[in-house]
């Protein structure tokens, strides 16, 4: 699969943008899932942000992206949705490889 993006609603109706890994009749497997969040601003405009399902700073290797498998019975998939180019750019930038960049210190 050559980085095909797929958009779906998860079981609590969040919009998820992800890279398709594999799909069969029962499941959808993706990597790099991100939640698409839209919020109004004080200026009465909409702000669009993408948040990763898991922050890569929590992963041992920040450049290895795990796969996530969703049951198709719990999600709604859009097969003909084409994302706006700036949103695709934001998505790709969020998941770019960052080898040799030190991970920030996180206190848990």
N, C-alpha and C positions, 0 to 999 in steps of 0.2 A: 504494500500500500504506500503510495507516495504522498504522504502528508495531506490526505483528504480531510478537510474539516467537516464536522457534522454538528448539527444543532438539535437539541432535544430538551424537553421539559422533564425534570426528575419527578419523583413521587410527591414532592411538596411544591411542585410547580415553579421551581427555579429554572431559568433558562441556562443551559449548559452548552458551552462551545468546547469542542474537543477534537483531537486528531483520531480518526478512525483507525483501529488496529485490526479488528476482525468482527464479523457479524454472522450470525446464523438465525435460524427461526425463533430461538428462545432468548438469545442474549446479544448484547451489544458491548464489545470491548473497545475501550478508548485509552488514550494516554493524554497527558497534559490537559485535563479537564479544567475549565474555568467557568465561574459563575458570572453571568452578565447581569450587572446591576444598573438600574436606571433610577435616578433620583431627581426631583425638582430642585432648582437653585433659587436663591433669593430673587434673582432677576426673572423668574418665571420661565426659565429655560430648562432643558433636560440635560443632566450630566450622565454620561455613560462610562462605566468603569468595569474592568474585568478583574476578578479575584480568583487566584488558583484555589482549587478544592483543598489542596494541602500546600503549604508554603515550602518551597524547596530548601529553605534554611533549616528545616526540621529533618531533612534527609541526610544520611551519611555521605552519599555522593550527590552533590547538587546538580550534576549533569546526567544522571540516570533517572529517567522518568518512569515511574511504575505504571502498570496497566490497571484499569478499573473496569470491572464487568458489571453491567446493569441488566436486570431482567427486563425484557421487552414488555412484560405484562404490567410493569410499574412505571413505564415512561411513555412519553409521546414524542415521536421522531418526525422531524421535517426533512423530507428527502429533496425538496426542490427549492429550498431557501438559499439565496446567494447573499453572503454578507457584504457589507459596504467595505471598500478597500482599506479605509483608515482603521476600521475595527480589526481586520485581518492583520494589518501591520502592527497594531497594538498587541494582539495575541502573539504573533511571532516574536516580537521584541521581548515580551514577558518570559518566553521560554527559550531564549537564545542560550547557547552554550557559554558558560562563564569560567572555563578552566583557568587556573592560575589567579583567579580573583579570590582574595581571602573572604571566608564567610564571616558575617558579622557575629559578634558575641551576643548570645541570647541567654537571659537568666530565666530559668523555669521555676 
